[in-house]
Amino acid sequence: MIIKYGGNAMKSVELRRVVAREIGELRRELPVVVVHGGGPVIERELTVRGIESRFVDGLRFTSPDAMDAVEMALCKLNKELSQDIGDAVGLMGRDSELLRGELLDRTRYGRVGQVTGVNTALLHTLLAAGITPVLGCLAVDADGEVMNVNADTSAGAVAGAMQQGIVFLTDVAGVYRAFPDPASLAAELTRAEVVKGMEDGWIAGGMIPKVGAALSALDAGAPFAVIASGMQAGVLAAAVGGNAGTRLIP
């Protein structure tokens, strides 16, 4: 199972540790790979350095100075989350070219890229040894230079490369047909329904990159993707069991 743990779902250290324990419990049933973002910790690091934080098309514009701050913030969070989970090792794209990527548009987005390759051999080796890989969402290009990659996109690429199901833990309960009406939360959506939802406008805003990453994972071979809240205890097990969040299927 691939678990994407969103930065906004980690604002509370106490909650982060609760979810980390739940990941540890899930690991008793099946091997787990964790991919995480870190928006709030990145924001803090940028503020401390006096670097402007701005987004273009939903992606964080990443100048060379911002790239240094992003990497420092994510590396620290990566190690803390690994420690919270236990029997885990924190890794970034630099480690054995774990995540390879290419820039999208340097002029428009700065050092923001997309994943083009995943070192699945390293992940399988760690899992076989009983170690949980915890991946920060940074990739390296052909020259070994680091780039910032959307965490949802990174997680979807890992799920597709490993052809395993994925759970996106975020700050919303799932995909709504009429947000925020709780009765409109969709339990399951097919790929065609998601595409139509984006066309009709009831899937919009910050949900678009999440469902986009989920669809990319499905297209690459992941059997399913679940979008669920990571803001309360107990959701992870329910999401894996199909009892929470929105399950996306081919």
N, C-alpha and C positions, 0 to 999 in steps of 0.2 A: 504494500500500500504506500502511495505517495501522499504526504500531507503538506499542504501549503499553509503556513502559519503567517497571517498578515500582520504587518507592523501596527496597524490601528487596533488589532486585537491583543496587542502586548503592552498597552499603555500602563496597565497595572502590573507591577512586579508580582504581587500576590496571585493574581489571576494567571499570569504567565506560568508560575510555578505549579499551579493546580493543573493547567492544561498539560504541562510538561510531564507531570505524574501520570496523567491519563494516557499520554503517548507511551510512557513506559509500560503501563498496564496492557495497552493494545499490542505491544511488542511480544507479549507472552503468547498471543494467538497467531501472529504473522510478522514477517520482517517489515520494517518501516524505514522509509527515507523521508527526511524532513527538509523542506525548502522554505526559507523565510525571507520576508522583507524587513523594513525598519524605518518607515516614514518618520515617526515621531523622534527617534534618536538621531536621524539624519538632520531633521529640522533644528534640533538643539545644537548640534555640532556646527551647522551653517551659521546659526545665530551667534554663537560664541566667536566665530571667526569673522563675523561681519560680512558674510557672503549672501547676496540676494537669493531668495528661493522663489523660483517661478516655474510654471508648467506650460508646456506647449502640447496641444492635442492630448492632454491627460498624462503626458510623460514629463518627468522632472528634467528641465534643461540642465545639462551637466558640463560646466566649463572645466578646464584643467584644475583650477583651484577647488571647485566644488567636488570634482572626482576624488581628490585627495581626502576631503572631508567625508564623503560618502563611504569610501573604503575604510577609513579609520573607525567610523561609527558602526558600520556593519560588522567589521572584524571583532570588535569588543562584544557586541550583542551576540554574535555567532558563538563565541566561547562561553558566554554566560548561559545561553540557551542549552548548549551541549552539556554543561555542568548540571543544569536543572533536570535534564532528561536522564542523565546517568548512563554509563556504558555507551557513550556516544563520542564522536569526534567531529569537531567543527572544521569545515572545509570551505574554501572559496574557489572561484574559477581558476586562479593561479595554480592551485595544487594539482600537479600532474595533468594540467590542461583539462580539468574536470568539466568545465563549461567553455566551449569554444564559441566565438561569435563574430559578428561583423557589424560595423556601424550602420545605422539607418540613414541619417543625413546630418553630417557634422555641422553644417551651417545652421540648420533648423533646430537640432536637438543637442548639439555638443557631443560628448562622448556617451551617447546612448545607443545601445545595440540590440540585436536579437540573437538568440542561441541558434547556432548552426550544427553543433555536435556535442555529444555527452559522452564522457568516459565511463560507460556502463561497466566495463571490466573492473575498474576500481571500486565502484559501488557494490558489485556482486562479491568481490573479494572481502570487503568489510562486512557485508551482511552475513557471509558464510562464516566469518569469525565471531558472529554474535555482537557486532558493533553497529550502532545506528549512525549513519552518515547524516550530518546536519549541514546543509548547503546555504551559503549566503548568495544573494542574487547578483553576482559579478561574474563576467566572462572575460576571456582574453582573445585578442585578435591574432592574426597570423604572425605578427611581430612580437607577440607576448605582452602587448600593452592592454591594460585593464579597461573595461567599459562597464557602465551601469546598465542593467537590464531589468525591466519590469518584473517583479517577483511572481506575478501570476503567469506571465509568459515563460519565465524560467521553469516554474513548477510544471506547467503543461508540457514543456519540451522534455523534461525528465520523465514524466509519466508516459509520454509517447515513445521515447527511446527505450524504456524498460517494458513497455506494453503492459502497464499495470493500472489499476483504478486509482483515482486521486480524489482527495477531499480538500476543498479550499475552505479553510477556516478564516472568516472575515468578520466585519462588524455589523453584518445584517443577517437575518435568519434564512435568507435564500432569495429566490427570484419571485417577485410579486407581479401579478397581472394588473393590479391597481394599487401600487404603493401609496400609503403605508397600511392599507386595509389588511389586517391579519388573515381574514377569511380568503384573501386572494392569493395567498402563498401557494405556489405550484409545487406539488409533491414530486412530479416527474414531468420532464419535457423531452421531446425528441429533438434531433438536430433541426428538422424542418420547422418545428414550432418555435425554436429559439430564433432562427433566421427571420421568421415572420414577425416575431415579437419585436425585433430590432427595426424591421421595416415599418411596423405599425406604431412604434414609439413607446410601448409599455416596457421595453427593455432599453434603458438609456443611461446616460451619465457614467458613474463609476462602475456600473454593472457590466457595461459593454466590454472592457478589457478582461473581466473575469469570465464571462461566457465565451469570449473570443479565445481565451487560453484553454478553456474547457473543450471547445469545439476542435481546436488544433490538436489537443491530446487525443480526442476521439478519432480524428482523421489519421493520426499517426499510429493508432492501434490500441489505445487505452480502451478497456471495455466499458467504462462508465466514469463520470465525474460528478461529485456532489459539491454544491455550494451551501455552506451552513455557517451559523454564528459561532465564533470562538470567544464570545463575550460572557459565557456562563458555563459553570461546571457541568459535566455530564453530557455535553452535546456531542463530543467526538464519538463515543461508543454508539450513541443513537444514530449519528450520521452514517457511520460505517454499516450499521444494521438496517439502514433504510428507513429509520423512524424520525429523522430530523433533516431539515434543509430541503433543497431541490436536487433531485437526481437527474442528470442529463445522460441520455443514451443515444446511440447512433440512429 
